[in-house]
Amino acid sequence: MVHTVAVDPGSGPKVGGWAADNWFVDRCAHCGAVLAAGAGWCGQCFVPIGGAAGAPAASAAAAAPATTPFAPTGAQPRELLTRSTRWAKTPTTFGPAGRVLCTVGVLVPLLVMIVGGFVDMFAWGGAAVYGAVIVPWAMRDIWKAGQVRVG
């Protein structure tokens, strides 16, 4: 069953000083969510809407009570056994060789700034910021433990 709700035009959202065009909206009888035009089921609680999409939706609404929400079969979470590792390659991290190369790639600019500070002392300021902010941030992300499936 679809509920059509009359809304006071003065109480709705204002766009350019005028009330929005929401005088009559279709709402789900189960949860009260706004329905799309011609919807066969509620997009929020998955309850079939009777009469909105023709005979198939009406027969589905008659077969299932309105208090039983629809739950897709593929939406249930599966439990996977995993373990944390810093040294194995995972789908979201590099292996140990990639992590070591990334670490060297982050530390080389720091060494260049430190050595460059002997020519121009302002480079030590950049090295201090790089060493205090960028290096710890990069090392945290590079060496973060990844999850590997067990079995």
Secondary structure as UniProt FT lines:
FT   STRAND          2..6
FT   TURN            9..11
FT   STRAND          14..15
FT   TURN            16..17
FT   STRAND          18..19
FT   STRAND          24..28
FT   TURN            29..31
FT   TURN            37..38
FT   TURN            43..45
FT   TURN            50..52
FT   HELIX           55..63
FT   TURN            66..67
FT   HELIX           73..75
FT   STRAND          82..85
FT   TURN            91..92
FT   HELIX           96..116
FT   TURN            117..119
FT   HELIX           122..129
FT   HELIX           130..134
FT   HELIX           135..142
FT   STRAND          146..149
//
